[in-house]
Amino acid sequence: MKIKNLILRVSLSVLIVISIILSGLIWTNNARFQRNTTDVTPQQTQLDTKNLAAVYLPTQIMATTKQGQKNLIYNKKENLIDTLRSDVKKWRFGRPTTVKLTAKQYLKLINRGNMLSINYPSNVSYSIFGQTFGQKVSQQDRNKNFNRLLIPLGKKGVVYLLSDRQTHGYRVKVSKQNLAVLKKAINKATVKMPINEQLMNKRPQIFYEQSVQVAQYSYLLNKQNPTDFVTALLGGKSPNSVDSKEVGDSTIYNDGTYKSLQVNHKNGTINFEDYSTSNTAKNTTSILTDSFRELSNLGNTPVNMRYFYYNPQDRTVVYRSYVEGFPVFNQTNFGTVKVQLMATGNKLDFSVYSLQVPLPSDKQAVTLPTTQNMLDQLQNAGYNLTDVKTVQLGYHWQVNHSSDSVIDLTPTYYINYNGSWLSLSQMLNTDQNEDSSSEEAN
């Protein structure tokens, strides 16, 4: 046991040293990029497009057999969504035609046998989808919104672009399909979780039909120096050349005009406000593109960062860390990065922390109850299920008790209840050791 602990400590020390070296290189490159933003090369533009496609990748794959059994699938050995994207990029999508469906018809369509469903956690525009999946999109169709690509596996020539939020969608004719290649990729899935989709408060909801075992993970934590963001976001100025003041656990930097940046040293979050610009765009494509541009201003986007949520009413976009296709909660009270594009300016909330590399772990997988069992527990505890907007299986972020350089990720249910994301143990008050706070859900 002593030898094992010694090896673990040595391995962790080596990883931390490597982390510091890599982080230093990243910070240096970020600062260099910010000082030359007026000199954008074609290579940088191409890199931005590539990063946009990575951030706006779907996060979920469901495959339904001919007999009607639906499974949530993923592959622990390779990125299955990226593999499917490579296949779909070879297809040619036509123009979408509107399909009007009742809620019952919509549910029947998405639960049809011999189907593949590739899902986003929130609506995207056809233009954003086209950039991600290599499809040409006409000007008239750029802002058709959906969150689900539904592919019939037994019939070539058609796919559906569907919106769970509105329970309607579009039918698209497709050429150059190779369904055999697609099926081969699906069959490589190493994890299959039996599910069904039911309407809950008028929206499709995944119900896990059996108790599910989900792996726990530990990650080495990367922390970026907050003063790097002062330089990057306040016009390239050094922290010593801008006005600053200490307020409680925070430091507030101000460029003397329209920009301010507040660093909360206690929880490692930063709030940036920029009133030097205004936003007139209201369509989904422009908002998702502009919010990604704001995200890019923070520097190199972590490889596990994904688009999570879009609120068209207040033009807010949330990005979140993902592990094994599941979102990470409890990192902050707003996600990983939140961008709000207001008529009078922009607001960014983000964390200085990010997941870096997974560490060896001998922790046992966590067994979670069926979705119905979980909802029954909530109801028995006195909760009104009509106040549950949606339920999400995800990872709970918590600092390791032995090392603050390590983050433990524990799988659990998260419930969008009365406008906040809460873990199941929070709602049932069953885990006194859990370091938790509610997250705004909008």
N, C-alpha and C positions, 0 to 999 in steps of 0.2 A: 504493500500500500504506500509506504514511504517513497519507494522508487517511482511508482506511478505518479504520485503527487509532484515529485521532483521533475519528472519528464514533462508533466503538464505545465508546471511553472516556467521551465526553460522554453518550451514551445511557445507559450504565451509571450514571454519576453522577446523572443525572436520576432514574432508576428508584430509586436508593438513597435520594435525598431524599424522593421520594414514599412509599417504603417506610417511612421513619422517621416521616413525618407520619401515615400510616395506622396504623402500629403503635402510635403514641402514643394515637390515638383509641381503638383497640381496648383497650389496657391500661387507659385511663381508664374505658371502659364496663365492662370486666370488674371493676375494683375497685368501681365504683358498684353493680354487680349483687350482688357478694359482701356488701356492707354492708347490703343490703336483702333478703336471702334469706327473711326472714320475711314479706315483703310481696309475694307472688307474684301478679301480675295475670293475667287470662285471656289477654292477649296473649303473655305470657312462656310460659304453658303451651302455647299453640298453637305457638309457636316451637320449644319442646322437641320436640313431636310431629313437627314438620316436619324438624328436624335428625335425629331418630331414624330417620325414613323415609329420609333421605339417606345416613346412615351404614350402614344395613342394606339398601342396594340390592345386588342381585346384581352380579357383576363380569364375567361371561362370557356370551357368546351363541354358540351353535352352530346352524347351519342345515344340514339334510340334504335334498338334492334327491330327486325321485321315483326317480332312478336309483341313489340310495344314496351319492352323494358328500357327505361331511360337510366343512363349512368352519367355522373359527373366524372370526367376522366382527365388525367394528366400523366406525364412521364417524368420520373425522377432522374432519368439519365440524360434527357435532352429536352430542349424547349419545344414542346409539341405545338404551341401556338405559332411560333416562328416557322416551324416546318410547314404547317398548314398554310401560312401566309405565302411562303415561297411557291407552293403549289397553286394557290388561287391567283397569284400575280401573273401566271401564264394564261389565265382565262381572259376573255373579253366580254365585259358587261355592256349591255345595251341601255337604253333609256328606261327608267323606272315608270311603271304605271300604277296609279293608286288602287289599293285593295281596301274596300270598306268592310269592316267586320264588327259584329257585336262582340261583347266580352266573351260570351260562350263560344262563338265561332273562332275567336282568336285563340282561346285555350285549346280547342280541339285541333287547330292547325299546329300549334307548337308541340303538342303531345302526340302527333301522328307518328306511326312507326316508320322505321328505316330513314331517319332524319339525322342530320348533324346540325347542331346549333352552336355558333361561335358568338359569345356575348361580351358586350361592354357593360360596365357597372352603371353607366348613365348614357343619355343620348349623345351621339356625335352627328355631324353633318355628313352628307354624301361626299362632299369635297375632302374633308379630313380622312374619311374612309378611303377615298380614291388615292390620296397621297400615301397612305399606309400600305394599301394593297395594289399599288401600281396600276390604277384604272383611270382612264380619261373621263372627266365629268363635264358635261355641258354647263354653260352659264345658268340655264334655267333650272338645273337640278342641284346646284351647289348646296342649297340650304334645306334639302329634304332631310329630316331628322329620323334617326332610328338607333336602337342599341343592340339589335340582334340580326345576324346573318344566318338565315335558315336554308340549309342545302338538302334537297331530296337526294338520297343516295341510290335510289332505284330508277331514276329518270333524269336523263341529261337535258340541258337546255334551259333550265329555269332555276332561279333562287328567289328568296324573299328577304326584304329588308324591313324589319318589324320594330315597332316601338312599344315596349311594355307600358310606358307611361300613358300613351293615348290608346293602346290596344287597337292599333291600325298599322298599315304599312304599305309596302310597294312590291310589285312583282317585276322581276327583271329577267329578260331573256339573256342567255349566256352562250357563248361559243367557245370552242377550243378547250372544253372541259375534259379532264382525265380523271374520272371518278375512281378508277382502279388505284391510281397513285394515292389519292386521298384516303381510300379505305385502308391501304397498306400502312399509311402513317397512323391512322386511328388504332389499328390493331397492335401498334407498338406501345400503347398506353400501359404503364406499369401499375396504375391505380385506377380502380373503377368503383365508384360509390353509388349504390342504387338510390335513385331519387324519383320523385314525381313533382310536377308543378301544379299548384292549385291557386285559385284566386283568393287572396287575403286582402280585405279592404280594397277590393276592385282592381288589384294588380297581381300579376303572376308572382308566386313565391315558391322557391325551392323547398321541398320537404324531404329530408333525409329519411328513408324508409326503415333503415336499420341503424343501430348504434354504430358510430364510425370511429375508427382509430386514426388519429392524426399525430404525426411526429412532432416532437419538441425540438427546438434549435437554440443554439447559443451563437452569438455573433460578436466578433471584435468590433468595438465602437470607434468610429472616426469622429473627431471633433475639429471643426474648422475655427480658426481664430476670428472672433467677431470683428476685429478691426480691419480684416481683409474686406469685409462687406462695406465698411465705411468708405474705404478707398474705391471699391467697385461701384457703389451706388450713389455716392455723393460727388460725382463729377471728377473722379480720379484724385481727390484731395486726400492727403494723409490725415489720420486721426488728430494729429497735433495742430493742424491748420484750420480746424472747424470748431465752432462753439460747442461746448459739451457741459453737462451738469449731471450730478449724481442725485437720483431720487429713489430712496429706499434701496431695493435690490437691483435697480436699473441705472443704466447710463444713457442719456439722451444726447444725440449728436444732431446739429442743425447747420445747414450750409449758409444760413443767413437769408435765403430767398424762399424757395418753395418746397424744399426737401428736408425731411427729418427721419432719423433712424433711432429706434429705441431698443437697447439690448437688455434683456432680462437675464441677469447672471445666475439667478437661482434655478430657473427651469431651462435655460439654454435656448430661448426663443428670441426672435427679432421681429419687430414691427417696423416696416418701412412705408412712408407716405410721400407721394410725389404729386404735387399740385401744379407742376410746370407743364402738364399736358392735359388734354381733355379727350373724352371718348364719345364718338357719335354713333359708332357701329352698334347695331342691335341684333344682327343675324348671328346664328350659331358659328358659322365658319370664321367670321371675323373675330368673334370673342374667343374662341378656342385657339385661333392662331395668335392673337395678340397676348393672350394669357401665357401661351408657351414662350413667346418672346420675352415676357417678363421673367418667367422661370429660367430662361437661358441666361439672363443677366446675372444670375446668382453664380454662374460658373459651370463647371462640368456636372451634368445631371447624373446621379447615381444610376447604375444599370437596373436596379430593382424598382425605380420610380415609375408609377403608372397613373394615368388619368383615372379619377375616381368619381367625380360628381360635378354637375353643372346646374346652376340655378339661373334660368333666363330672366327671372324677375329682377334680381339685383346684380346680375352679370358677375356672379361669383363662380370660380372654378377651383376645385380642390384636387390636389395630387397626393398620392399616398404610396408608401413603401409596400411591396408585395413579396411574399415568400411562398413558393409552391402554388401560385395561383390564388392565394388568400391574402386579403388586406391586413396590414398591421395597424392596430389601434393602441391608444394610450401613450403614444410618443409625445403628443401635445394635446391641447383641447380643440384643435382644428384640423388635424391630419398631419401631413409632412410639410406641404406648402399650400397656402391659400392665396389666391389672386382675386382681387375685386377691381373691376374696371368701371369706375364711376364716371359720370358726366363731367365732374370737376377734377378728376385725377385718378391715380392708381394707388391701391393699398396691397402690400405683400406681408403675409405672416409666414414665417418659416423657422425651421430648427437648425441649429449649428451642428446637430448630431446626425449621423447617418450610419447605416449598417455597412460594414466593410467586408469581412470574410467570415464564413462559417467556421466554427471551432469544433474539434472532435467532441462528441457527447455520447455518454452511455445512458442517457435518460430514456425511460420507457415511453412509448407512445401513449397519448391521452385518449381515453375512450369517452366519447360524447354521446348523450342520449339522442333518440330520434327527435326530429323537429316537433312532432306532435306532443311527445312526452315533455319536452322543454316548455312548450306553450301551456300545457296542462299545469306544470309547476308554477308558472307565472299566474295563471288564473286562480289556482288554489291559494296563492299568496295574496290575492286580493286585487291583482291588476286587471284593468279593463282592456281586453285584447283589441277593441276598436281603436285604442290609442297607439297600437303597435303599427307603425307604417311599413316596416320591413324587418327581416331577420337576416343576419349575415354570419357565416362561419368565418372566423378570422383569428389572428394571432394577437395576444396581449403582450405588449412591450413592458419589460420590467428590468431594472438594473440588477445585475447579479449581486447576491449578498456578500460574496467573497472578493469581488473585484469590480470597481466602478468603470473599468475599461471594457467590460463584457455586458452584453444585453441578452437576457433570456426571453425567448419567445414561446409562449404557452398557448396552445389552441383552445378556443372557447367560442361560445355563441355571443355575438353582439346584437343588441336589439335597438332599433331606432324607435325610441319611445318618447312621445311628446316633444319632439324636436331635438333630442339628444341621443348620442350613441352610448349605451350602457352595457357592460358585460353581464352575463347571467348571474355570476356570483355577486356583483354589485346590487342587482335588483333583488336577489334573494338574501343578501347580506350573509353569505355563507363562508367567505374567505377573509378572515381578519388580517391575514398577512399580505393580501394583495394591495400593491401600491397603485391606486386607481383614481381617476377623475373622469367626469363625464366629458364627452366631446360633442360640440355643436353639430347638428345634422342638417340644419336649414330646412 
